[in-house]
Amino acid sequence: MKNFALMGAAGYIAPRHMQAIKETQGCLVAAFDPNDSVGIIDSYFPEAEFFTAFEQFSDAMSMLRHAGEKQAVDYTAICSPNHLHDAHIRFALRSGTDAICEKPVVLNSCEIDKLKELEKDTGQQINTILQLRLHPSVIALREKLLKQPGDKKHEVDLTYITSRGNWYAKSWKGDSKKSGGIATNIGVHFYDMLYFLFGELQENTVHYNSDIKASGYLEYERARVRWILSLDIEDVPADIRATGQRTYRSITCDDEEIEFSAGFTDLHTRSYEEILEGNGFGLEDNRVAIETVAHIRTAQPKKSPADYHPYLKKILS
């Protein structure tokens, strides 16, 4: 049995980590979050120690480290706001634990290089959650693509609309300095998936970028991709919206829909299983996606109607 600590226990994604720890026969021994709305812990590890003050959490981690092998923390799961990931990974490694960090692992690729040095200095390892690489549909498509001629360029449209209420802009997620902006906060795992499927990134052009929606064109070794991300409920197709749904996701490859309706619920557990087997995704696996979103965050939008995503054409009309 492995022991775990958790930073960011009140966050949206934390319960998935709690479930993954439980389902891989681990034990959550300590959790930290400045917000005390963490009653979900009772569903998984009611005996876990919980701290709202970082100093107390740090002291507890130090005590556990010196309390013997059975009580020492093996992994620290990091589910905190994006801009804190780098600092919390550093804390985890310096506390003598490996890290399991949610996406995005960091906001800029230069931080990856510095964290790799810290791995060498501490002898600890940083694992990251890139769960779409473990999705059965993605794996099947990748295997299919690898059997095709290497010079074939596929035509891909990525549409992801996940509407948010007024709270979003007032939270850390609405602050681009903390979240990295919309492409980083809701899109980074899709950009990683595209790289995983279609190879090295060759072109990255931004057509539109605002606080609540962004769109652009990406070209990979084996694909040309038009993409759009949005938090605006008005961008959800009317027929979908009429059913009460507030989210719409579509990825097509050569006009064929990639099926994503199933297979999501256990991907964090699958990620933990791979990490515990020594097959986790490390820092370098994240580099292309982090460089992709960092460029989108700062690039000046360009007009290129021929490459516009169909939804963007509607938005600009």
Secondary structure, 3 states (H helix, E strand, C coil): CCEEEEECCCCCCHHHHHHHHHHCCCEEEEEECCCCCCHHHHHCCCCCEEECCHHHHHHHHHHHHCCCCCCCCCEEEECCCHHHHHHHHHHHHHCCCEEEECCCCCCCHHHHHHHHHHHHHHCCCEEECCHHHHCHHHHHHHHHHHCCCCCCCEEEEEEEEECCCCHHHHCHHHCHHHHCCHHHHHHHHHHHHHHHHHCCEEEEEEEEECCCEEEEEEEECCEEEEEEEECCHHHCCHHHHCCCCCEEEEEEECCEECCCCCCCCCHHHHHHHHHHCCCCECHHHHHHHHHHHHHHHHCCCCCCHHHCCHHHHHHHC
